[in-house]
Amino acid sequence: MANYTAADIRDLREKTGAGMMDVKRALDEAEGDAEKALEIIRVKGLKGIAKREGRAASEGLVAADIRDADGQKVGTLLEINCETDFVAKNQKFIDMGTQAVTVAADAGAGSPEELEAAGFDITENAASMGEKILVRRIGRVAGEHVEAYLHRTAKDLPPQVGVLVATDAKGAEVARDVAMHIAAYSPTYLTRDEVPAEKVESERHIAEETARNEGKPEAALTKIVEGRMNGFFKENVLLDQAFARDPKKSVGQIVQEAGGTITGFVRFRVGA
């Protein structure tokens, strides 16, 4: 029997993110030699990638990068996924997320395909972890000021929710609070004008049909529908939402009082 301890298994799991039985088999094959076992896991990880393709990767982290470019701030937000929270909190996986968002920012990549074209090899980086790992999406914003907020949903996991907010210079005063609001209330659009016309029409139709089915009087339908559409906008449009720290005011009012303007935002939640 190979000579290794429970501490050896733990150390190798932390280095690779591989499953316990995979680590034990590698140590057995390497006769307890941790370096050889690490090599075995890496090789088998490469060979096992095809088998992992069909598995769900719903854990992971979000990472952000903000830098100066062409006289403005540019923010990059990236979501990278794995299969288990064990790998998600592994330092090697966390470092991979940092590397990925840095490469994306360096190259101006806005998609996983562009990131791969820029030289980030997910296959090489994921080989030793024994799980399906993928970069799911990349978002970018630019403005005079860009604020990032990364939120941990569990203290032992890396950030699972990430937000970037772009503002003009005066908007920087409230950008942090707005970013935290976005993390909590997950708006879909910045302004009402950004809501696609077909979406507005669909919501209006639903509101009207619902009111009719409730037996509302025909004469009151227009007012009822408008009221329900305002409710839709207040739920989905950032500037219309009630501000988290002062619900008596909208986010738009808070920004306006600061004399600023929000020019864009992006929000990712792992797996959502």
Secondary structure, DSSP 8 states (H G I E B T S, - for coil): -----HHHHHHHHHHH---HHHHHHHHHHTTT-HHHHHHHHHHHHHHTHHHHTTS---EEEEEEEEEEETTEEEEEEEEEEES-HHHHT-HHHHHHHHHHHHHHHHHT--SHHHHHHTT--HHHHHTTT-S--EEEEEEEEEESEEEEEEE-SSTTS---EEEEEEE-TTTHHHHHHHHHHHHHH--SBSSGGGS-HHHHHHHHHHHHHHHHHTT--GGGHHHHHHHHHHHHHHHHBGGGSEETTEEEEEHHHHHHHTT--EEEEEEEETT-
